[in-house]
Amino acid sequence: MSYFSSPMPDRQFLWEIFSGVDKDRSGMITANELQTALSNGTWTPFNPETVRLMIGMFDKQNRGGVSFEDFGYLWKYVTDWQNCFRSFDRDGSGNIDRQELGQALATFGYRLSPNTIDMMLRKFDRLGRGTILFDDFIQCCIVLHNLTNAFKQYDTDQDGLITIHYETFISLVLGLKV
């Protein structure tokens, strides 16, 4: 089952949404504008850090916002993540618990220890309830993906072990878009 295969929405539909979100009529959607437009299912704004990560992913011109042309891809990205989230939110609670997070990450191909999953749950559980909301789930998965890709650059024999100098490690971590 692919969680990331929703069709691209109709251009007119996207334009109506884009126009409603682009409050200053600049032709760009900023992180602040996007944050107020998105909902994580709890009637609270999206996590600002998750919004910043998503803007960074789709801001092809590095202008601090998303143009209409890039907005369609961002919309599809959020919709696909929403479908993915719902498929792992087995109890329909609107959040992902420890077991659901473990199942999701295993489905994505990550083989993580229970201690690591617990640590990730604590890191991305913004409300301290032992669960992860939709927007924090996106952030968790983006961060894990970016960290994994950075690690793979040095794991040339793909054995899950690397040896690097401390300054290389610092450069690696600080160079990530997380």
Disulfide bonds with the S-S distance in Angstrom:
none
